[in-house]
Amino acid sequence: MFTENCFYISQTASTNELCWELMKERNIPEGFVVVADFQTAGKGQSGNSWKSAAGKNLLFSMALYPLRVPIEEQFVISQAVSVGIKNILDTISDDITVKWPNDIYWKERKLAGILIETSLFRNKISKAVVGIGLNVNQTEFPGEVPNPISLKQITGKSFNREKLLNKIRASILDVYGQWMPKKIRSAYLQSLFRKDGYHLYQSETGIFRAKINRIYPDGALELETEKGETAKYYFKEVKFL
């Protein structure tokens, strides 16, 4: 079912894949979303799958045309999306953070995941599809899903998914549309999971305690150990313990 800014389908393999197909077939506007009740092959980061019960959560992908974003700084798109989502979830509960690079957490548990795919044209990011999976009304999760939590589990309340989607979509477009990269990066840094103090991490060199120093424009994470040693990590090069 099509509307001006949305395409709804009860089931699809992946909302990201379907969004790409629609961007090729139609002149869909920036901020257009593809929404499904269930995905048979939902995608997460680095080839992981995203599993969600049918009709319980928010599964959607948003079309963006970020031509103004330098390729080497494209992580700011992820930061804008993360901040936009958090701004809405902050009105629902305390203790919402962004776990680097772009998972949304409540305390120590995963509430949402984000997957951003881009297409390049003449050394510019011509198109981007932002896939978002947010646990909303689901209360039981498969055992293989690590540390999940839903809004219903947090608050004890059920949520109207359409209203929540509209709020999140508007919030993302507000943060992204204002396009103030320094402000976006600052808000993202302040939103980070474990942004204060020293915590345990693991890299190929072993387990260590460190604090978050900064996030580079390309998305790399800089950690500083208790001895004052700093190191730069990209996604999958360091693990939160």
N, C-alpha and C positions, 0 to 999 in steps of 0.2 A: 504493500500500500504506500503510495507516494503522497506527500504533502509538499509544500513549498521548501521546507528546510529539513525534511526527514523522509527516510524510506524504512518502513517497518516490515519485517518478515518473521514468521513464527519460528522458523528453523533454517539455518544455513551452515555451511562448513566453517566459515570464518567471516566475521563482519569486515575484517581488514581486506580480505580477498574480494569480497563483494563490493566494498567501497572503491577499490581500484578499478574493478570492472565498470562501475557506474561512471567514474571519472573519465574513462576512455570513451564511453558511449554517449555521455550527455554533458552538457555545459552546466554542471552543478555548482552552486555558489560556495564560497568559503564558509565554513561552519556547518555545512550540510552533514547530517548524521545518518548512519545506517545502524538500525537497532534490531536485535533479535532476542527472542525468548530463550533460545537454545542454540549452542554451537556444537557441531559434531567433531570439529577439528580446530577448536580455539587455540590461538597461538600466544605464547608468552615469550619472555626474553630468551635469546640464544637457543631458539629451537624448542624450548620447553612448551608444554601444553598448558592451557588454562581450562580447568574443569569447573563447571557450574551447574547447579540443578535447574531444570527447565522452569521458566516463569517466576523465579524467585529473586533474581538479581538484575543488575544493569550490565548489559553486554552491548557495547556500541563502538562505532568508529567514526571519526570526524575528519572531514576533508579540509586541508589547508593549502595555501599557495604562498609559501614563505620565500619569495624571490629576494627579499631584502636581507635575508640571513646569510652571512658568509658560510661557506661549507665547513671551514675549520671551527666555526662557532655554533654549529647546529644544535649543540646540547641545550642552548637557551630555549629552544622550542619545548624540549622536555621539561625544563625548569618552569616555563610559563604554564604549561598544562598542570604540572604538579601543584603549583601555587594556586591555580584556579580551582582545582578540586578541593584542596585543603581549605580554602576560604569558605566553601559551603559546608564542609564537614565540621569545621570549627563551630558552626551555629548549631550543630547537633550534639556534639560531645567535646569534652576536653581531651587532652592527651593524644591529639592527632599529629603525626609527624610524617616526614618524607624520608624513607630509608634510601640512601644513595644506592643506585642512581635515580630510581623513580618508582619505588613501591610506596604505597600509602599504608602507614601503620597506626594502630591504636595500642598504645603501650608497647608490649613486646610481640604483638600479633598482627598478621597481615590482613589488611582490610581491602586493598585494591592493588591492581597491577596495571602498568602502562607499557604499551609497545608502539614505538614510532618507526614507521618505514618511510623512506624518502626516494624520490626520483629526481635525477639530475638532468639538466639541459644546458649545454654551453657553460659548464663550470658553475652553474647556479642550481639551488634547490628549487626546482619548478613546482613540485607537488610533494605533499606529505600526508600520510594517513596515520591518525592517532587512534590506536585501539585501547579501549579502557574496559576493564572488568572490575566491577565494584560489588562486593558481597552486601546485599541489602536485607532480604527477608529469609535467607536460608539459615537453618539452625543446626543441621547435621551435615557433616562433611566427610568424604571418604578418608580412610586412614592414611592414604599416601599423600594427601594434601598437607603440606607443612604449616603449622601454627596459624590456621585461618580464624577469622572472626568476622561477624556481620554486624550491621547497624542494629538489627533486631536483637542480637545477643547482647550488644552494648547497652541498649536503651530499654529493652523489653517491649518495644513498640514496633508495629508493622508500618511500612512506608509505601506511599503511592509512588511507584517507580517512574511514571510519566512526569509527575511534578518535579521529582528529584532530578531527573534527566534534564529537564528544561532549565533548572537552576544551575546545574553544573555546566551545561553547554554555554549559558549566558556568562557565567563567571570566567570560564576559560577564554571565551572571545573577548571579554573585558580586559583581562590581563594581557593577552596576546595582542589585542587590537591597539592598546595604548602604546605599545612597543617602546618600552623604556628598559633596555637591557640591563643597565646598572641596577635599577630598582628591582627588576625580576631576579637577578642573581643574588642581591642582598636578601630579598624575601625568602628565596630558596634556602640560602645558608642559615637563616634564622629558623627555618622550619625543619631542619635536619634532625633525624633520629640520632640520639647520642651526640648532639652538638656541643654539650658541655662535659668537661672532665675527661678522665682517661678510662678506656675500656679495652677489652680483649679483642684482638684480631689475629687472623692467621694468614700468612702468605707462604710462598714456596720456601722461605727461609725459616719458618717456624711460627710459634705463637708469641705474641708480644702485646704489651699495653701501650696505647697511644691515644692521642686526642686529634680531632679533626682541625686542621689548620685552614684549609681553603679548598675551593673547587675551581679548577682551571676552566677557561672558556670552552675547551674541547671535552669537558666532562670528567677529566682526571681528578682523583681525590688525593690530597696531600695530607699525610698523617705525620705527627711528631711524637716520638717516644718520650718516656720520662727522662731519658738521658739527653734530650734535645736533638736527637737525630731525626731528620726528615726524609720521607720517601714519597714518590708519586706512583699512584696505582690507577690502572684502568679496570673496567668492569671485568669481573671474574679473576682478577689478579690478587684480590684480598677478600677475606671472608670475615663477616661479623660473628663473633662468638658470644 
